Amino acid sequence: MKNSTNDPFDLDNCIRGLSILMSSVHSDFYEFVYYLTFKKEFREYYSEFNNPWESPIEDGVFFEDVTDPCVQNCLKAFTIIGQARAELDSWFGFSYGEDEELRMATYEIEGLRFKPFQVFFKRSKSYKKLKLSYERSLAEFIHSMFLYSCALTAQSNKIPLLLKRQFKLTNDDAYRLLNHDDHQVVLLIGLMKGLKKLLNELRLEIYTPVMPVRKPQSRSKVDSKNTDNSKK
């Protein structure tokens, strides 16, 4: 594909921007894990733990013991995003030393190219609104990863409409036209598949109606009712 002269594709800038975006969302999802935990299951400690950066949880396995399925869903997403970013950085040897500081502005701008929806002021939101915000954030991050995959496939910042439309296809059909010979694209496809599975599980948990459980009548009440009916 012919590269745009107004917005030329640069692989190094693209990958570094992708890494910055993944780091930003990784931190964002940590905030979701933190607030979802202390706004429900451990709400009695919320007065003490109401800021993930000022009062962080340094125990690496603390959140693994939280029983809330939404927290566990977000924790898994947080983990696999962090793993994917670490692998991506190791391939390109990103260290961001002094020589890179002058170009950081370019990388940060590149990280905004396909930036998804992110929630601010989580502290002021209710548990229910946080769950819905997390759902939207997860869905839009998956879409952002797809757009990066398209850009890497086309080697262009101007993504062909044909590639964009593939996102709406179900199952693996959405990835059919992506470049499976590109290691970065394959990494993102694996990430998207894992996150889509989590998104489907989350939506099932959020939107499945809870059916009221009807308490069975005690035997004595049933017998009493039958006796009354027989007298009539």
Residue pairs with C-beta under 8 A, 6 or more apart in sequence:
1 154
1 155
1 156
1 160
2 156
3 9
3 155
3 156
4 156
4 157
4 158
7 157
7 158
8 157
9 151
9 155
9 156
9 157
11 152
11 155
12 92
13 106
13 107
13 110
14 110
14 148
14 151
14 152
14 157
15 88
15 92
15 184
16 92
16 94
16 107
16 110
16 111
17 107
17 108
17 109
17 110
17 111
17 112
17 113
18 88
18 110
18 111
18 148
19 85
19 88
19 89
19 92
19 94
19 111
20 107
20 108
20 110
20 111
21 111
21 112
21 114
21 115
21 144
22 81
22 84
22 85
22 88
23 85
24 111
24 115
24 118
25 81
25 116
25 118
25 137
25 141
26 78
26 81
26 82
26 85
28 118
28 119
28 137
29 74
29 77
29 78
29 81
29 134
29 137
30 52
30 78
31 52
31 122
32 74
32 78
32 119
32 122
32 130
32 133
32 134
32 137
33 63
33 71
33 74
33 75
33 78
34 49
34 52
34 57
35 52
35 122
35 123
35 125
35 130
36 68
36 70
36 71
36 74
36 127
36 130
36 131
36 134
37 63
37 66
37 68
37 71
38 45
38 46
38 49
38 50
39 46
39 126
39 127
39 130
40 68
40 127
41 66
41 67
41 68
41 71
42 49
42 66
48 55
49 55
49 57
50 123
51 123
57 63
63 71
63 75
64 75
66 72
66 75
69 201
69 205
70 131
70 134
70 202
70 205
70 206
73 198
73 201
73 202
73 205
74 134
74 138
76 198
77 138
77 195
77 198
80 191
80 194
80 195
81 141
81 191
81 195
84 187
84 188
84 190
84 191
87 187
88 184
88 187
91 183
91 184
96 104
100 107
113 157
114 144
114 147
114 148
114 151
115 144
116 137
116 140
116 141
116 143
116 144
117 136
117 137
117 140
118 137
119 125
119 130
119 133
119 134
119 137
122 130
122 133
125 133
131 206
132 206
134 202
135 199
135 202
135 203
135 206
138 195
138 198
138 199
138 202
139 199
141 195
142 192
142 195
142 196
142 199
143 167
145 188
145 191
145 192
145 195
146 167
146 174
146 188
146 192
147 159
147 164
148 188
149 175
149 178
149 185
149 188
149 189
149 192
150 159
150 160
150 163
150 164
150 178
151 157
151 159
152 179
152 182
152 184
152 185
152 188
153 163
153 177
153 178
153 179
153 182
153 185
154 160
154 163
162 177
163 177
163 178
166 173
166 174
166 175
166 176
166 177
166 178
167 174
168 174
169 176
175 189
175 192
178 185
178 189
179 185
180 186
180 189
